[in-house]
Amino acid sequence: MTSRKLGVIGGSGLYAVDGVQDARWQSVETPWGAPSDQVFCGTLDGLEIVFLPRHGRGHVHSPSDVPYRANIDALKRLGVTDVISVSACGSFRQEMAPGDFVIVDQFIDRTSARPKSFFGSGCVAHVSMAHPVCGGLGAVCAEAARAAGVTVHEGGTYLAMEGPQFSSFAESTLYRDQWGCSVIGMTNMPEAKLAREAELCYASVAMVTDYDCWHPAHDAVEVTDILRVLTGNADAARRMIRGLPALLGPDRAPCPQGCDTALEHAVITAPAARDAALVKKLDAVAGRVLSGSADTHPG
């Protein structure tokens, strides 16, 4: 058993959860630049918890500009073991109505303007994304959300679009009818990929705000409508988070899915050929498997 430390990535208001003790804002430096904001740290019913506003307080980062690598590195550097991503999304399914939560289990990544890996030339690694989220952590989120009075759908494919514009009608119809997607959003990629590379258990809680433009009653998505639903969703998300410590507990067994050992056989660059500068940047993310290799190549 190891100690559990929960990270929550989401909207700026999620950290306002009743009962957080020893609360403080903390700055974190990473080799990948500054995270979206300071992190809000504390203890909730005996569970250490870290909140990171994905877009920064005041919503200053667009989806394409969110420093995803710095965010995940910062959480890993602080000792986070489990990450829950909370984000707004549009729905492609009539039964997944505004106000509902979808526990995502698959992704289609249509983003194109974001660095998607910690690894690269000088230290190459390939992690599996066949099952891109932690099923056990997702199930706990579903249980906590239901207890908070939310309608929850377990399982669904999240289409990650680049944005910041919303979909065209043709795109929305394609993703719904031809690709079979459940929800659409702009922020879970490359976040989920980076969490896997960092050997973090990652669960995605997609909060439905609208039906996207495929729906005859939602053919023009308006930000004002989304914000109105989002306020109610944020209240529900805080109630969900409030119930997580009792379900998760402060102790953590190895992940049955292997999220916490995702790099075990993923790094394929020979130790003698690894770039020392890149290996140094990977100290928090991949130090478990790269320890001792930083000085094997002059860079």
Salt bridges, closest charged atoms under 4 A:
ASP37 OD1 - ARG57 NH2 2.75
ASP45 OD2 - ARG242 NH1 2.57
GLU48 OE1 - LYS5 NZ 3.82
ASP73 OD1 - ARG77 NE 2.80
ASP82 OD1 - ARG4 NH1 3.27
ASP82 OD1 - ARG252 NE 2.95
ASP100 OD2 - HIS153 NE2 2.87
ASP109 OD2 - LYS116 NZ 3.07
ASP109 OD2 - LYS193 NZ 2.83
GLU154 OE2 - ARG146 NH1 3.13
GLU162 OE2 - ARG114 NE 2.87
ASP177 OD1 - ARG176 NE 3.20
GLU191 OE2 - ARG54 NE 3.00
GLU199 OE2 - ARG288 NH2 2.71
ASP225 OD1 - ARG228 NH2 2.73
ASP235 OD1 - ARG238 NH2 2.29
ASP260 OD2 - ARG252 NH1 3.45
GLU264 OE1 - ARG288 NH2 2.92
ASP283 OD1 - ARG77 NH2 2.87
